[in-house]
Amino acid sequence: MNEDKERLGTAPLGKLMFELAVPTVFAQLINMLYNMVDRIYVGRIPGEGSLALAGLGVSFPIIILVSAFSALVGMGGAPQAAIHMGRKDYDGAERILGSGTVFLLILAVVLSVVFQIFKVPILMAFGASEATIPYASRYLGIYLCGTLSVQIALGLNQFITCQGFARTGMITVLIGAVLNIILDPVFIYVMGMGVAGAACATVISQTVSALWVVRFLMSKKSHLRLRKEYLRLDPGVLRPVLLLGVSPLIMQSTECLVQLTFNSGMQTFGNDYYVGAMTVIFSLSQLLFMPVQGIAQGSTPIISYCYGAGNTERVMRTFKLLLVVICCFTGVLAGAYVLFPRAFAVLFSSDPQIVDIAAYGLRIYSFGFLIFGIQMACQQTFLALGEAKISMFLALLRKVILLVPLAIILPRLGMGTDGLFYAEPISDIIAACTTGTMFYFNIGKILARVKKPEEERS
């Protein structure tokens, strides 16, 4: 059992990272299917597919925001728990798990109530029109009923992965995604429920995933368990978790702000077809971001554990391998988007107007993705090392400081919808260069602060 617990610090690095990254990447791809499958089916509803697709597009920022709050605890707590595990402090790691679980339950109630009350004005602010608001409101109203399941399934699954159980974490997502793929056509077409059917399928699927996560964390298979005595809000335990979790929360929730800005801009300078095309582009960007995030998350347990154990040499070896793998992936897929945009756009819509706009925009929008791997590898390593302040700045940099202002300013400089498309690659290139530079000048100082176990005993 001890050997199994310590494999994060002792197993051959390449093999270990492959074992952790592949299931995590697969899990991210599967997780992406939740909303992507909804869009594919909804976009092909006879007679109303285009409007329904645009309706889902404007509701998606709120869905992202709901999911982002799970990262506050999951991605803030899991690295902290792994660092405690590296120090052999399993009791401290379980306290983090317990307090984080209670906080997720509170978040779920608050988010569900607030968004149910204000969903219509928020959706209109996010780019809905009189034609698309019925679809957006119907979908979101049902989806919010599953907020508790979303928080538990996404937030607590990070605590499974951080123990090195990447396959179990993958199964969590696989169960829900497969069920969603099966239920979607049944509810949408067979039962004639339309967008409401897509939402019901998603809620049911997330609930099953949440039950699976809780069951595993209460079983003897898990190194960290949900224990009754630790299920309480402990400010001393939660404070470092939330400070670190703010970074991934910003990273994910600002996607909501980005989509609000882009959807509103496309409605102002274009029309519903441009909003629908932007939904297609966002979906394809997810196809790139989700696997990259999965690769990064697969390396996080190794970096955090080894940092806690004082093994700085293994930390750097993991980072270098992570950087190479991510850059290769983003380079290949982004290159395919730039060269063959129409082949990807037709996967999401059969409307020629939406496909034309999406193909044109995707070629511009994706150019900065070619070097996005630099930012992701460096930023995730900062997060795994518990560097809350740097992680928070980098999370704000790409989207809040650069992308959103550019997306507001460029269209008003006479560029119209093209200004929205160009805002993405400009911000990606600047952010990647800045992040890489910060990593180069700070990583040595961070690792120099680590005391190895033999130094602590002396």
C-alpha positions in Angstrom: 0.0 0.0 0.0 2.8 2.4 0.9 4.5 1.7 -2.5 1.3 2.5 -4.2 1.0 5.8 -2.3 4.5 6.9 -3.1 4.7 6.0 -6.8 4.2 9.6 -7.7 7.7 10.2 -6.4 9.4 7.0 -7.4 7.8 5.5 -10.6 9.6 6.1 -14.0 8.6 9.6 -15.0 7.7 9.0 -18.7 5.6 6.0 -17.9 3.9 7.6 -14.9 3.1 10.8 -16.7 1.6 8.7 -19.6 -0.5 6.7 -17.2 -1.8 9.8 -15.6 -2.1 12.1 -18.6 -3.9 9.7 -21.1 -6.9 9.0 -18.8 -7.1 12.6 -17.8 -7.0 13.8 -21.5 -9.6 11.2 -22.3 -11.7 12.4 -19.4 -11.4 16.0 -20.6 -12.4 15.0 -24.1 -15.4 13.1 -22.8 -16.4 16.0 -20.5 -16.4 18.2 -23.5 -18.9 15.9 -25.1 -21.6 16.9 -22.5 -22.3 20.3 -24.1 -20.8 19.5 -27.6 -23.2 16.6 -28.1 -26.0 18.8 -27.0 -25.1 21.4 -29.7 -24.7 18.8 -32.4 -28.1 17.4 -31.8 -29.8 20.7 -31.1 -28.3 22.3 -34.2 -30.1 19.7 -36.3 -33.6 20.0 -34.8 -35.8 20.4 -37.9 -37.1 23.9 -38.5 -35.5 25.5 -35.4 -32.0 24.2 -35.2 -30.2 27.4 -36.0 -32.1 29.5 -33.4 -31.8 26.7 -30.8 -28.1 26.4 -31.4 -27.7 30.2 -30.8 -29.8 29.9 -27.7 -27.5 27.2 -26.3 -24.6 29.5 -27.2 -25.7 32.3 -25.1 -26.5 30.0 -22.1 -23.1 28.4 -22.3 -21.3 31.2 -20.5 -23.4 30.6 -17.4 -22.8 26.9 -17.6 -19.1 27.6 -17.7 -19.4 29.9 -14.7 -21.2 27.2 -12.7 -18.5 24.7 -13.6 -15.7 27.2 -12.8 -16.7 27.4 -9.2 -16.0 23.7 -8.8 -12.4 24.5 -9.7 -12.2 26.9 -6.7 -12.2 23.8 -4.4 -11.2 21.0 -6.8 -8.1 22.6 -8.5 -7.3 24.7 -5.4 -7.6 21.8 -3.0 -6.2 18.9 -5.0 -2.6 20.3 -5.4 -2.6 21.2 -1.7 -3.7 17.7 -0.8 -1.0 16.2 -3.0 1.6 18.4 -1.4 0.5 17.1 2.1 0.6 13.6 0.7 4.2 14.2 -0.4 5.0 15.2 3.2 3.2 12.0 4.4 0.5 14.1 6.1 -2.6 12.2 5.0 -4.7 13.5 7.9 -4.1 17.1 6.7 -5.0 16.0 3.1 -8.3 14.5 4.3 -9.1 17.7 6.2 -8.8 19.6 3.0 -11.1 17.1 1.3 -13.7 17.4 4.0 -13.8 21.1 4.2 -13.8 21.4 0.5 -16.8 19.1 0.2 -18.9 21.2 2.5 -17.9 24.4 0.7 -18.9 22.9 -2.6 -22.4 22.1 -1.2 -22.9 25.7 -0.1 -21.7 27.0 -3.5 -24.2 24.7 -5.3 -27.2 26.1 -3.4 -26.1 29.8 -3.8 -25.3 29.5 -7.5 -28.5 27.6 -8.3 -30.8 30.1 -6.6 -29.1 33.2 -7.9 -29.0 32.1 -11.5 -32.6 30.8 -11.5 -33.8 34.2 -10.3 -31.9 36.3 -12.7 -31.4 34.0 -15.7 -33.5 36.0 -18.2 -31.8 39.4 -17.8 -28.4 37.7 -17.7 -29.1 35.7 -20.9 -30.2 38.9 -22.6 -27.0 40.6 -21.5 -25.1 37.6 -22.8 -26.3 38.1 -26.4 -29.7 36.5 -26.5 -32.3 38.0 -28.8 -36.1 37.8 -28.7 -35.9 34.9 -31.1 -33.3 32.9 -29.1 -34.3 33.7 -25.5 -37.0 31.0 -25.2 -34.5 28.3 -26.1 -31.7 29.6 -23.8 -34.1 30.1 -20.8 -35.6 26.7 -21.2 -32.2 24.9 -21.4 -30.6 26.8 -18.6 -33.6 26.6 -16.2 -33.4 22.8 -16.3 -29.6 22.6 -16.3 -29.4 24.7 -13.0 -31.4 22.0 -11.2 -28.3 19.9 -11.5 -25.9 22.4 -10.0 -25.2 20.3 -7.0 -24.2 17.3 -9.2 -21.9 19.5 -11.3 -20.1 20.8 -8.2 -19.6 17.4 -6.7 -18.7 15.6 -10.0 -16.2 18.1 -11.2 -14.8 19.4 -7.9 -14.3 16.2 -6.0 -13.1 14.3 -9.0 -9.9 16.4 -8.8 -9.2 14.7 -5.4 -9.4 11.3 -7.1 -6.9 12.3 -9.8 -4.4 13.9 -7.4 -4.0 10.6 -5.7 -2.8 9.1 -9.0 -6.1 7.4 -9.8 -6.4 9.0 -13.3 -8.3 6.0 -14.7 -10.9 6.3 -11.9 -11.2 10.0 -12.6 -11.7 9.2 -16.3 -14.5 6.7 -15.5 -16.3 9.4 -13.5 -16.6 11.5 -16.7 -17.0 8.5 -19.0 -20.1 7.3 -17.1 -21.8 10.7 -17.4 -20.8 11.4 -21.0 -21.9 8.0 -22.4 -25.2 8.3 -20.6 -25.6 11.8 -22.0 -24.9 10.6 -25.6 -27.5 7.9 -25.2 -30.2 10.0 -23.6 -29.8 13.1 -25.8 -31.4 11.7 -29.0 -34.1 9.9 -26.9 -35.2 13.1 -25.1 -34.7 15.5 -28.0 -36.2 13.6 -30.9 -38.0 10.5 -29.7 -39.8 12.3 -26.8 -39.9 15.6 -28.8 -38.6 17.7 -25.9 -36.1 19.7 -28.0 -33.6 21.8 -26.0 -35.4 20.8 -22.7 -34.5 17.2 -23.5 -30.9 18.1 -24.0 -30.8 19.8 -20.6 -32.6 16.8 -18.8 -30.1 14.4 -20.3 -27.2 16.5 -19.0 -28.6 16.8 -15.5 -29.2 13.0 -15.2 -25.8 12.2 -16.5 -24.0 14.6 -14.1 -25.9 13.2 -11.2 -24.8 9.7 -11.9 -21.2 10.9 -12.2 -21.5 12.7 -8.8 -22.8 9.6 -7.1 -19.8 7.6 -8.5 -17.3 10.1 -7.2 -18.8 10.2 -3.7 -18.9 6.4 -3.6 -15.3 6.1 -4.5 -14.0 8.7 -2.0 -15.9 6.8 0.8 -14.4 3.4 -0.2 -11.3 1.6 1.0 -9.7 2.0 -2.5 -9.2 5.7 -2.0 -6.0 6.9 -0.1 -8.0 10.0 0.9 -11.5 9.4 2.2 -14.5 11.5 3.0 -14.7 11.2 6.8 -17.6 12.4 8.9 -15.4 14.2 11.4 -13.8 16.4 8.7 -17.1 17.4 7.0 -17.1 20.9 8.4 -16.0 24.4 7.3 -12.5 24.9 8.7 -11.2 28.5 7.8 -7.6 27.5 8.5 -7.8 24.6 6.0 -9.9 26.4 3.4 -7.9 29.7 3.3 -4.9 28.3 1.3 -7.2 26.2 -0.8 -9.3 29.1 -1.9 -6.3 31.4 -2.4 -4.9 28.9 -4.8 -8.3 28.0 -6.3 -8.9 31.6 -7.3 -6.5 31.2 -10.2 -8.3 28.3 -11.9 -11.6 29.9 -11.0 -10.6 33.1 -12.9 -9.2 31.0 -15.7 -12.5 29.2 -16.2 -15.0 31.9 -15.2 -13.4 34.5 -17.4 -14.4 32.2 -20.3 -17.9 33.3 -19.3 -16.8 37.0 -19.6 -15.1 36.2 -23.0 -18.2 34.5 -24.4 -20.4 37.4 -23.1 -18.2 39.9 -24.9 -18.0 37.9 -28.1 -21.7 37.0 -28.2 -22.7 40.6 -27.6 -20.2 41.8 -30.1 -21.4 39.4 -32.7 -25.0 40.4 -32.1 -24.0 44.1 -32.3 -21.8 44.0 -35.4 -23.4 40.9 -37.0 -26.6 38.9 -36.3 -27.9 35.6 -34.9 -25.9 33.7 -37.6 -22.7 35.2 -36.2 -23.6 34.2 -32.7 -24.3 30.7 -33.9 -20.9 30.7 -35.8 -19.2 31.8 -32.6 -20.8 28.9 -30.8 -19.1 26.6 -33.3 -15.7 28.3 -32.9 -16.0 28.1 -29.1 -16.8 24.4 -29.4 -13.7 23.8 -31.6 -11.5 25.8 -29.2 -12.7 23.5 -26.4 -11.5 20.6 -28.6 -8.0 22.0 -28.2 -8.2 23.4 -24.7 -9.7 20.4 -23.0 -7.0 17.8 -23.9 -4.3 20.4 -23.1 -5.9 20.9 -19.7 -6.1 17.2 -19.3 -2.4 16.7 -20.1 -1.5 19.5 -17.6 -3.7 18.1 -14.9 -2.2 14.7 -15.4 1.2 16.1 -14.5 0.0 18.2 -11.6 -0.1 15.3 -9.0 3.5 14.5 -9.8 4.8 18.1 -9.6 2.8 18.8 -6.3 3.9 15.5 -4.7 7.5 15.8 -5.6 7.6 19.5 -4.5 6.2 18.5 -1.1 8.8 15.7 -0.9 11.6 18.2 -1.8 12.5 16.4 -5.1 13.1 19.5 -7.2 15.0 17.7 -9.9 12.0 15.5 -10.6 9.8 18.6 -10.6 11.8 20.2 -13.4 12.0 17.0 -15.4 8.2 16.7 -15.3 7.7 20.3 -16.4 10.1 19.9 -19.4 8.2 16.8 -20.5 4.9 18.5 -20.0 6.0 21.5 -22.1 7.1 19.4 -25.1 4.0 17.3 -25.1 1.6 20.2 -24.9 3.4 22.3 -27.5 3.4 19.4 -30.0 -0.4 18.8 -29.5 -1.4 22.5 -29.8 0.9 23.0 -32.8 -0.7 20.1 -34.7 -4.3 20.8 -33.9 -4.1 24.5 -34.3 -2.4 24.0 -37.6 -5.2 21.8 -38.8 -7.7 24.5 -37.8 -5.8 27.1 -39.7 -5.4 25.0 -42.8 -8.8 23.2 -42.9 -11.3 25.3 -41.0 -14.4 24.3 -43.0 -13.9 20.6 -42.4 -14.3 21.3 -38.7 -17.1 23.8 -38.9 -19.5 21.5 -40.8 -19.4 19.1 -37.8 -21.6 21.5 -35.8 -24.0 23.0 -38.3 -25.6 22.2 -41.7 -26.6 25.9 -42.2 -24.3 27.2 -45.0 -24.3 30.8 -43.6 -23.1 29.6 -40.1 -20.5 27.3 -41.7 -19.1 30.1 -43.9 -18.8 32.5 -41.0 -17.3 29.9 -38.7 -14.8 28.7 -41.2 -13.6 32.2 -42.0 -13.4 33.1 -38.3 -11.7 29.9 -37.1 -8.7 30.4 -39.4 -8.0 33.8 -37.7 -9.1 32.9 -34.2 -6.9 29.8 -34.0 -3.5 31.3 -35.1 -2.4 32.1 -31.6 -3.1 28.5 -30.4 0.1 27.5 -32.2 2.1 28.6 -29.1 -0.6 28.4 -26.5 1.2 25.3 -25.0 3.9 27.6 -23.5 1.4 29.4 -21.4 -0.5 26.3 -20.3 2.6 24.4 -19.2 4.1 27.2 -17.2 0.8 28.4 -15.7 -0.2 24.8 -14.6 3.3 24.3 -13.0 2.9 27.5 -11.0 -0.5 26.2 -9.8 0.9 22.8 -8.9 3.7 24.4 -6.9 1.1 26.4 -4.9 2.1 29.8 -6.2 -1.2 31.5 -5.8 -0.2 35.1 -6.6 1.6 34.3 -9.9 -1.1 31.9 -10.9 -3.8 34.6 -10.3 -2.0 37.2 -12.4 -1.5 34.8 -15.3 -5.1 33.8 -15.1 -6.1 37.4 -15.4 -3.6 38.3 -18.1 -4.7 36.4 -21.1 -8.5 37.0 -20.9 -9.3 39.9 -18.6 -6.3 42.2 -19.2 -5.8 41.4 -22.9 -8.6 39.5 -24.7 -11.7 41.2 -23.4 -10.4 44.8 -23.9 -9.2 43.9 -27.4 -12.5 42.3 -28.2 -14.3 45.5 -27.2 -11.9 48.0 -28.8 -10.9 46.4 -32.2 -14.5 46.1 -33.6 -15.1 49.7 -32.8 -11.9 50.7 -34.7 -13.7 49.9 -38.0 -12.8 46.1 -37.9 -16.4 44.9 -37.0 -16.6 41.2 -36.5 -13.1 40.7 -37.8 -11.9 42.7 -34.7 -13.4 40.0 -32.5 -11.7 37.2 -34.5 -8.3 39.0 -34.3 -8.5 39.7 -30.6 -7.9 36.1 -29.7 -4.5 35.4 -31.5 -3.1 38.8 -30.4 -3.9 38.1 -26.7 -2.6 34.5 -27.0 0.8 35.5 -28.4 1.4 38.2 -25.8 0.2 36.1 -22.9 2.4 33.1 -23.9 5.5 35.2 -24.2 4.8 36.9 -20.9 4.2 33.6 -19.0 7.3 32.0 -20.4 9.4 34.9 -19.4 8.0 34.9 -15.8 8.5 31.2 -15.5 12.2 31.5 -16.6 13.0 34.2 -14.0 10.9 32.8 -11.1 11.2 29.0 -11.1 14.7 28.9 -9.7 13.7 31.1 -6.8 10.6 29.0 -6.0 12.5 25.7 -6.0 15.3 27.1 -3.9 12.9 27.6 -1.1 12.2 23.9 -0.8 13.8 21.9 2.0 14.5 18.3 1.3 13.3 15.8 3.9 16.9 15.0 5.0 17.6 18.7 5.6 14.5 18.9 7.8 15.6 16.0 9.9 19.1 17.4 10.5 
